[in-house]
Amino acid sequence: MPKILPLINHGHVDFGENRVQDAISKWSDLKHKTSTIKLHMIGKLQTNKVKYVIPLFDYIHTLDNLKLAEKISEEQSKKNKSLKIFIQVNVGREAQKSGILPEQLDTFYEQCSNNLGLNIIGLMCLPPNDNNPIRHFLEIFELSKRLKIKDLSMGMSNDYLEAVETNSTFLRIGSKIFGDRS
């Protein structure tokens, strides 16, 4: 936490975490003391961890399947809390990556919003590592316009400038600020 405290003291409020267990140990007390902090789940989320995510986090950036959506809906009802959620889109159609395929997005969005009552505020993507993230960011931007969703979680330490150029509203920058994870 020592690296984060100066940012909090300077007024920064949004922080992302990749791992649920790390977030619980780092943020539980601090979030209780500082109510302005907004915590974003930016890593892969497993259904068995959702019960820990709902009370602590404010955003989920990685909704990538229907089973997870159903679990989030169930836990939000139990805890009477609604998080802001991004659907992770597998814009590169990569077998090794999670996410909803672009051609399945409309149906998935409708299921999440209408049937499960999730507060879907945006789309998230991790473009392929092909040195051309802009075309993937533009595809996500077009999908968001079609669904009338305004928020886009795209861009990390290596491609955040391209993400800003293509209308990203949430950047996931960690290593440029805090250095590589040890």
Secondary structure, DSSP 8 states (H G I E B T S, - for coil): -TTTHHHHHTT--EEEES-HHHHHHHHHHHHHH-TT-EEEE-S---GGGHHHHHHH-SEEEEE-SHHHHHHHHHHHHHHT---EEEEEE-TT--TTS-SB-GGGHHHHHHIIIIIS--EEEEEEE---SSS-HHHHHHHHHHHHHHHT--EEEEEETTTHHHHHHTT-SEEE--HHHH-S--
